[in-house]
């Protein structure tokens, strides 16, 4: 699930550079789909990371010529204890995986 508030943390040139390279640098633009990277060589902003300082950012906005990092919420539900081991677990709503500590591992 996208978390709109996380988009503000992604609106950072150094962070985008770590993930996309931003070979042509970073630039300020206006648009609800920002922040993004532009891999489309037909665009004048090709290979730039585009940030915004004035546009409201939304999870639903997108542009066919850009790539965007996921501003995902990590949702976890705590599960009751396993009746055989007595150890509680958790399920990640993003992946659907159930995790429980290994009862045989040494701490």
SEKE-398805 format. One line per 5 residues: number of its first residue (from 1); their letters; for each residue x, y, z of N, C-alpha, C. Coordinates in Angstrom, 1 decimal, padded with zeros to 4 digits, m for minus. Layout:
<sites>
NUM = A = X/Y/Z/X/Y/Z/X/Y/Z ~ ...
</sites>
This chain:
<sites>
1 = XXXXX = 000.8/m001.2/000.0/000.0/000.0/000.0/000.9/001.2/000.0 ~ 000.6/002.2/m000.8/001.3/003.4/m000.9/000.9/004.3/000.2 ~ 001.9/005.0/000.8/001.7/005.9/001.9/002.2/007.3/001.4 ~ 001.2/008.2/001.2/001.5/009.5/000.6/002.5/010.3/001.4 ~ 002.5/010.1/002.7/003.5/010.8/003.5/004.9/010.4/003.3
6 = XXXXX = 005.1/009.1/002.8/006.5/008.6/002.5/007.0/009.3/001.3 ~ 006.2/009.8/000.4/006.7/010.5/m000.8/007.6/011.6/m000.5 ~ 007.3/012.3/000.6/008.1/013.5/001.0/009.5/013.0/001.3 ~ 009.7/011.8/001.9/011.1/011.3/002.1/011.8/010.9/000.9 ~ 011.0/010.5/m000.2/011.6/010.1/m001.4/012.0/011.3/m002.3
11 = XXXXX = 011.5/012.5/m002.0/011.7/013.7/m002.8/013.0/014.3/m002.4 ~ 014.1/013.5/m002.7/015.4/013.9/m002.2/016.4/013.4/m003.3 ~ 017.2/014.3/m003.9/018.1/014.0/m005.0/019.1/012.9/m004.6 ~ 019.7/013.0/m003.4/020.7/012.0/m003.0/020.1/010.6/m002.9 ~ 018.9/010.5/m002.3/018.2/009.2/m002.2/017.9/008.7/m003.6
16 = XXXXX = 017.3/009.5/m004.5/017.0/009.0/m005.9/018.3/008.6/m006.6 ~ 019.4/009.3/m006.4/020.6/009.0/m007.1/021.1/007.6/m006.7 ~ 020.9/007.3/m005.4/021.3/005.9/m005.0/020.6/004.8/m005.7 ~ 019.3/005.1/m006.1/018.5/004.0/m006.7/018.5/004.1/m008.2 ~ 018.6/005.3/m008.8/018.5/005.4/m010.2/019.7/006.0/m010.9
21 = XXXXX = 020.6/006.6/m010.2/021.8/007.1/m010.9/021.7/008.6/m011.2 ~ 020.6/009.0/m011.7/020.4/010.5/m012.0/021.5/011.0/m012.8 ~ 021.9/010.3/m013.9/023.1/010.6/m014.7/023.1/012.0/m015.2 ~ 022.0/012.6/m015.5/021.9/014.0/m015.9/021.6/015.0/m014.8 ~ 021.7/014.5/m013.6/021.5/015.4/m012.4/020.0/015.4/m011.9
26 = XXXXX = 019.7/016.3/m011.1/018.4/016.5/m010.5/017.9/017.9/m010.9 ~ 016.6/017.9/m011.0/015.9/019.2/m011.4/014.6/019.3/m010.7 ~ 014.2/020.5/m010.6/012.8/020.8/m010.0/011.8/020.9/m011.1 ~ 010.7/020.2/m010.9/009.6/020.3/m011.9/008.3/020.4/m011.1 ~ 007.2/020.5/m011.8/005.9/020.6/m011.3/005.1/019.4/m011.8
31 = XXXXX = 004.5/018.7/m010.9/003.7/017.5/m011.3/003.3/016.6/m010.1 ~ 002.1/016.1/m010.1/001.7/015.2/m009.0/002.4/013.9/m009.0 ~ 003.1/013.5/m010.1/003.7/012.2/m010.2/005.1/012.2/m009.6 ~ 005.6/013.3/m009.2/007.0/013.5/m008.7/007.0/013.0/m007.2 ~ 008.2/012.6/m006.8/009.5/012.5/m007.4/009.7/011.3/m008.4
36 = XXXXX = 010.4/011.4/m009.4/010.6/010.4/m010.4/012.0/010.4/m011.0 ~ 012.3/009.4/m011.8/013.5/009.3/m012.7/012.9/009.1/m014.1 ~ 013.6/009.8/m015.1/013.2/009.7/m016.4/014.1/008.9/m017.3 ~ 013.7/007.6/m017.5/014.5/006.7/m018.4/014.2/006.8/m019.9 ~ 013.2/007.6/m020.2/012.7/007.7/m021.6/013.6/008.6/m022.4
41 = XXXXX = 014.3/008.1/m023.4/015.2/009.0/m024.1/014.6/009.9/m025.1 ~ 013.2/009.9/m025.2/012.5/010.8/m026.0/012.1/012.1/m025.2 ~ 012.4/012.1/m023.9/012.0/013.2/m023.1/013.2/014.2/m022.9 ~ 012.9/015.5/m022.8/014.0/016.4/m022.7/014.7/016.3/m021.3 ~ 014.1/015.7/m020.3/014.6/015.5/m019.0/015.2/014.1/m018.9
46 = XXXXX = 015.6/013.4/m020.0/016.1/012.1/m020.0/017.3/011.9/m019.0 ~ 017.2/010.9/m018.2/018.2/010.5/m017.2/018.3/011.5/m016.1 ~ 017.3/012.3/m015.9/017.3/013.2/m014.7/016.4/012.7/m013.7 ~ 016.6/013.0/m012.4/015.7/012.8/m011.3/015.0/014.1/m011.1 ~ 013.7/014.0/m011.1/012.8/015.2/m011.0/012.2/015.2/m009.6
51 = XXXXX = 012.4/016.4/m008.9/011.8/016.6/m007.6/010.8/017.8/m007.7 ~ 010.0/017.9/m006.7/009.1/019.1/m006.6/009.2/019.7/m005.2 ~ 009.1/021.0/m005.2/009.0/021.8/m004.0/007.7/022.4/m003.8 ~ 006.8/022.4/m004.8/005.5/023.1/m004.7/004.3/022.2/m005.0 ~ 004.5/021.1/m005.8/003.4/020.3/m006.2/003.0/019.3/m005.1
56 = XXXXX = 001.6/019.2/m004.9/001.2/018.1/m004.0/001.5/016.8/m004.6 ~ 002.1/015.9/m003.8/002.4/014.6/m004.3/001.3/013.6/m004.0 ~ 001.0/012.7/m004.9/000.0/011.7/m004.7/000.5/010.3/m005.0 ~ m000.1/009.3/m004.4/000.2/007.9/m004.8/m000.3/007.5/m006.1 ~ m001.5/008.0/m006.5/m002.1/007.6/m007.7/m001.6/008.2/m009.0
61 = XXXXX = m000.9/009.3/m008.9/m000.3/009.9/m010.1/000.8/009.1/m010.8 ~ 000.9/009.1/m012.1/001.9/008.4/m012.8/002.1/009.0/m014.1 ~ 003.3/008.8/m014.7/003.6/009.3/m016.1/004.3/008.1/m016.8 ~ 003.9/007.9/m018.0/004.4/006.7/m018.8/005.9/006.8/m019.0 ~ 006.5/008.0/m019.0/007.9/008.1/m019.3/008.8/008.1/m018.1
66 = XXXXX = 008.3/007.8/m016.9/009.1/007.9/m015.7/009.0/006.7/m014.9 ~ 010.0/006.5/m014.0/010.0/005.5/m013.0/010.0/006.1/m011.6 ~ 009.4/005.4/m010.7/009.2/006.0/m009.3/009.5/004.9/m008.3 ~ 010.1/005.3/m007.2/010.3/004.4/m006.0/008.9/004.2/m005.4 ~ 008.8/003.1/m004.7/007.6/002.8/m004.0/007.6/003.4/m002.6
71 = XXXXX = 006.6/004.2/m002.3/006.4/004.8/m001.0/005.5/003.9/m000.2 ~ 006.0/002.7/000.0/005.1/001.7/000.6/005.0/001.7/002.1 ~ 003.9/001.4/002.6/003.6/001.2/004.0/003.9/m000.3/004.3 ~ 004.6/m000.6/005.4/004.8/m002.0/005.7/003.7/m002.3/006.8 ~ 002.9/m003.2/006.4/001.8/m003.6/007.3/002.1/m005.0/007.9
76 = XXXXX = 002.0/m005.1/009.2/002.3/m006.4/009.8/001.2/m006.6/010.8 ~ 000.7/m007.9/010.9/m000.3/m008.3/011.8/000.4/m009.4/012.7 ~ 000.3/m009.2/014.0/000.8/m010.1/015.0/m000.1/m011.3/015.1 ~ 000.5/m012.5/015.0/m000.3/m013.7/015.1/m000.3/m014.3/016.5 ~ m001.3/m015.1/016.8/m001.2/m015.8/018.1/m000.1/m016.8/018.2
81 = XXXXX = 000.2/m017.2/019.3/001.3/m018.2/019.5/000.9/m019.5/018.8 ~ 002.0/m020.2/018.3/001.8/m021.5/017.7/001.6/m022.5/018.8 ~ 000.5/m023.3/018.7/000.2/m024.2/019.8/001.3/m025.2/020.1 ~ 002.1/m025.5/019.1/003.2/m026.5/019.3/004.4/m026.0/020.0 ~ 004.7/m024.7/019.7/005.9/m024.1/020.2/005.7/m023.0/021.2
86 = XXXXX = 004.5/m022.4/021.2/004.2/m021.3/022.1/004.8/m020.0/021.6 ~ 005.3/m020.0/020.4/006.0/m018.8/019.9/005.0/m018.0/019.0 ~ 004.9/m016.7/019.2/004.0/m015.9/018.4/004.8/m015.6/017.1 ~ 004.0/m015.2/016.1/004.6/m014.8/014.8/004.0/m013.5/014.3 ~ 004.3/m013.3/013.0/003.8/m012.1/012.4/003.6/m012.4/010.9
91 = XXXXX = 002.6/m011.7/010.3/002.4/m011.9/008.9/002.5/m010.5/008.2 ~ 003.3/m010.4/007.2/003.4/m009.2/006.4/002.3/m009.1/005.4 ~ 001.6/m008.0/005.5/000.5/m007.8/004.5/001.0/m007.5/003.1 ~ 002.2/m007.0/003.0/002.8/m006.7/001.7/003.2/m008.0/001.0 ~ 003.8/m009.0/001.7/004.2/m010.2/001.0/003.4/m011.4/001.3
96 = XXXXX = 002.6/m011.3/002.4/001.7/m012.5/002.7/002.5/m013.5/003.5 ~ 003.8/m013.3/003.8/004.6/m014.3/004.5/004.4/m014.3/006.0 ~ 004.4/m015.4/006.5/004.3/m015.6/008.0/005.7/m015.8/008.5 ~ 006.1/m015.1/009.5/007.4/m015.3/010.1/007.3/m015.6/011.6 ~ 008.0/m016.5/012.0/008.1/m016.9/013.4/009.6/m017.1/013.7
101 = XXXXX = 010.0/m016.7/014.9/011.4/m017.0/015.3/011.6/m018.6/015.3 ~ 012.8/m019.0/015.0/013.1/m020.4/015.1/013.3/m020.8/016.5 ~ 012.5/m021.7/017.0/012.5/m022.1/018.4/013.8/m022.8/018.8 ~ 014.6/m023.3/017.8/015.8/m024.0/018.1/017.1/m023.1/018.0 ~ 016.9/m021.9/017.5/018.1/m021.0/017.4/018.5/m020.5/018.7
106 = XX = 019.8/m020.4/018.9/020.4/m019.9/020.1/020.5/m018.4/020.1 ~ 020.2/m017.7/021.2/020.3/m016.3/021.2/021.6/m015.8/021.8
</sites>
